Amino acid sequence: MWLQCCASRAGIACPLWPHGVWQGGALRFRVLGPVTVDGPAGPVRIPGAKQLTVLALLLLHANRVVPVERLAAAMGGDERPATVAALQTCVFRLRRVLADAEPGDRARIATYPTGYELRVDEGELDLAVFRDLVARATAAPPTQAIGLLADALRLWAGPALDGLAGRQLAQHAAALAEERLATRELHARVRLALGQHAELIPELTELIADNPLRERPHGLLMLALHRAGRRADAVRAFDDAREILVEQLGIDPGPELQGLRQQILRDETAPAAPRAARNDLPGDITDFTGRDDELRRLLATLPRADADAGTAVLISAIDGMAGIGKTTLAVHAAHRLADRYPDAQLFIDLHAHTEGRAPTTPAAALDTLLRAVGVPGEKVPETLEARAALWRAELADRRAVIVLDNAATAAQVRPLLPGASGCLALVTSRRQLADLDAARTLSVDVLPHEDAVALFARVAGEEQVTREPDAVRELVLLCGYLPLAIRIAAARLRTRPAWTASHLAERLRAGQRRLAELASGDRSVAAAFALSYQDLTPAQQRLFRLLGLHPGPDVDRYAAAALTGRPLDEVEQLLEDLVDVHLIGQPVPGRYRFHDLLRQHAHSTARDTESDADRRAAVTRLLDYYLHTAHRADGHLVPALRRFEVELSDPPEHTPTFAGPSEALAWCGAEHANLVAAIFHAEETDRPRILCQLPIALWRYFLTRGYTHDWISTHQLALAAARRVGDPQTEARALQSLANVYWHAGRYDESIECHTGAALRYGQIGDHWGEALTLTMHARVCDQLGRYQEAVERHTRALTLFRLVGGRSGELLALTMLGSVCDQLGRFEEAFDHQSRALAIAEELGDQWSRSIALTYFGTLHSRTGRHEDALRCCAEAVALCRRFGDRRSEAVLLTNLGAANRLAGRPGQALDHQQQALALARQIGLHRVESRILNELGLVHRALGRLDLARADHEQALAAAARTRDPMQQARAHDGIAHAVRHTEPDVAREHWTLALAGFVELGVPEAAEVREVLGG
């Protein structure tokens, strides 16, 4: 089977290949020597060093996706990577060369969004054949291993990757050279075991000449010489080794060589009887996918093959949720490391989570392990301590890797650990084994998206991805990127020819059916989860299933305490317990999140375990917690307008505390998705009390952070609920809040309609404060639409009502807005008076947010009246205050005011920076109503900087934005700005725009009309 020799290039040794004959279309790839390709017609010419470099890197990662960045770096050189376009051209040519060398239309190189994959079949790549032979040899008795290792070494035709340069390939070449050397040493050990002492001496002498600083070949030569009857030469070989090490490294030989010398002097190294290597590992799966980072981290904990391993046994504990692929990873790693641990590769399932079985006791596990290494049953001691001691003794002189799979606790594992430094224990568990001393832990997460798609393709078939790539991407998402779920879904698709990926995705989308669909034969995601759940304490089980009732994406300890009705400290410990067993995750400290499929399992378990009444009570406690805490947070936010009192049916016992607006905003931000989900859940489960209160408690937060969509959608639900239950007060509040958000969004007709409805409801219930607030908010819309006189009238009426009911915070707001309108009308004295009164009230109330608004309006007034330093001082302080509160909407407005002040003060560079910040923020949060103003200000700055083309472009954008938001003032200002930008290059165009600007300013009744008249008259 291993005797067929392929055609080879002149001067290159002919390697042995499996299968005996060429198969149709098969290629032969070599990296163990010069990188070459052979096809049925002979050697394949790879043109150019760059294509050969890319081919080499793809072959070194055969059947895996190699990132574009890595390929580009190797192709272009370490200091100057190739461009993506150059790499694409290179891959295109390489793909064409390989296609020409192989009959048929097979695509050898697959393209992915992140990189490329070279597909190689079994037996086509010499490196894969080499590793397969070595792995088989380590599991075989010496009489068979010797031939397998000889075949493996004959595959080498020189140094790996011979002739190729670059840091990446040099690193791979060095690693491959280490593999070759380790295999030569293993081959020598097997030959020694078979008594080939004298024949081995010349080969070992050559090996030492090539690697004089490596101690193991020296030891093998000493053994070969002694067993060949040349005891004095063996001692002399030790002296030679010591001389080399002392001279070149300044160190003495290690304990292994020192001990061997003593044995030789005592004549204790007679030929040992060959000891067969035991391999109990399950087969390594052929479609193992991804986990490159995890393997790298796992292997990085091991000493180099030529380094001293120290005195401590190596332990790696691999933990993760059910179905994450812990066992697969551990077994794959054990197979990869078989050549480093040739004496035994052992596997035992400790059954921590096996249906119908109790976890294996340490004593029973040691009985199995001792028998596996050749201890007869009658020699196995009775007690646990004696078995553990014998186990350590049996492994004392062996290099073994032991996979302790499915462990329950560290206590179950400790007696099973070897004591020899030459051994490696790989422990897998669903629990984080933090108390397993000296263990290096590796927590395994779900697969990255591309690896998940690749795994699905390898199980279901590449054609599924090719045919329906979008459906496959959705499938792995619906599987939560969990390897077990992906494998089951892909296997179901593969075994049902009538199904398509789209059909399977539709089945998985069906809510509670998803877990039922993810079952095939004896494999089931739900069953795997159920075994984890069964091992929990009753308190942990209750928390797990109640968390499944939570409508949002994550929880903190307060929400969990509300759900369960248990003390905070107790719940926090239970949450950490669930993290330890990977039933929930902790993406950031203090916040806990389910995997999507575990969430569904928890919800189903709660549905099957808890009564309807208990489930509803738990969710009611949670919603009341959110309502109560959101209402308290709202009390710290701005502006300090009148607030309503909430009605709670089950007030929470534990809530976070807020020292001020920053902490309140931080809590709202962390709980944003949960709060919105709670509102929609209240709608789905018919809870009008929550619907009528929670959205109203959040409007200031939505305003401050610019969450327009959530503001509108939640308040529409509140309005509908208020109308269903006949609550005019909540209806008025919801209408008023909707009117506010519609104004911010530039939806003025809807804003006016809601203002009108709110005023009517407030009037019906005799709420003068609410009516006054509605009037002044309605006046802001009139201001935006250029209806300044109507705005003045509404603000004045609102001011009268606020003073009537003693609403100082409302009076402050009305004065500020009224002063702004007077400013635009050129009535500066009135404007100063209103803003001064507003600022005084803000100081009286200690309302820093309102103070920041009054300050910036003061700044605008100072700028328009030539007091530039006062303007800059006011605007800068206003921006600083606003940022302290985290009010992004107001920040955008205040930044553009600060920019305008800098422009008028002759500082265009600073003005430009502020306007650009304002524009970016306004666009980010969807503040459309001020975008045209910012763009006009940008145009003025660019004009001041002499950049007239940019100025014109800014004003043209402002004109379009103002038309969308129906802002006549900014439309007129945009026409004026365009005219100024083109007055010297296109005078006719300038005059046309000034004419339009004049018409707008005249209609608005603002002072700018006189300025434009003067220009046109000139």
Buried (B, 14 or more C-beta within 10 A) or exposed (E): EBEEEBEBBEEBEEBBBBBEEBEEBBBBBBBBBBBBBBBBEEBBEBEEEBBBBBBBBBBBBBBBBBBBEBBBBBBBBEEEBBEEEBBBBBBEBBBEBBBEBBEEEEEBBBBBEBBBBBBBBEBBBBBBBBBBBBBBBBBBBBEBBBBBBBBBBBBBBEBBBBEBEBEBBEEBBEEBBEBBBBBBBBBBBBBBBBBBBEEBBEBBBEBBEEBBEBBBBBBBBBBBBBBBEBBEBBBEBBEBBBEBBEEEEEEEBEEBBEEBBEBBBEEEBEBEEBBBBBBBBBEBBEEBBBBBEBBEEBEEEBEEBBEEBEEEBBBBBBBBBBBBBBBBBBBBBBBBBBBBBBBBBBBBBBBBBEEEEEBBEBBBBBBBBBEBBEBEEEEBBEEBEEBBBBBBEBBEEBBBBBBBBBBBBBEBBBBBBBBBBBBBBBBBBBBBBEEBEEBBBBBBBBBBBBBBBBBBBBBBBBEBBEEBEEBBBBBBBBBBBBBBBBBBBBBBBEEEEEBBBBBBBEBBEEEEEBBBBBBBEEBBBBBBBBBBBEBBEEBBBBBBBBBBBBBBBBBBBBBBBBBBBBEBEBBBEBBEBBBBBBBBBBEEEEBBBBBBBBBBBBBBBBBEEBEEEBBBBBBBBBBBBBBBBBBBBBBBBBBBBEEEEBEBEBEBBBBBEBEEBEBBBBBBEBBBBBBBBBBBBBBEEEBBBBBBBBBBBBBBBBBBBBBBEBBBBBBEBBBBBBEEEEBBBBBBBBBBBBBBBBBBBBBBEBBBBBBEBBBBBBBEEEBBBBBBBBBBBBBBBBBBBBBBEBBBBBBBBBBBBBBEBEBBBBBBBBBBBBBBBBBBBBBBEBBBBBBBBBBEBBEEBEBBBBBBBBBBBBBBBBBBBEBBEBBBBBBBBBBEBBBBBBBBBBBBBBBBBBBBBBBBBEBBEBBBBBBBBBBEBBEEBBBBBBBBBBBBBBBBBBBBBEBBEBBBBBBBBBBBBBBEBBBBBBBBBBBBBBBBBBBEEBEEBBBBBBEBBBBBBBEBEBBBBEBBBEBBEE
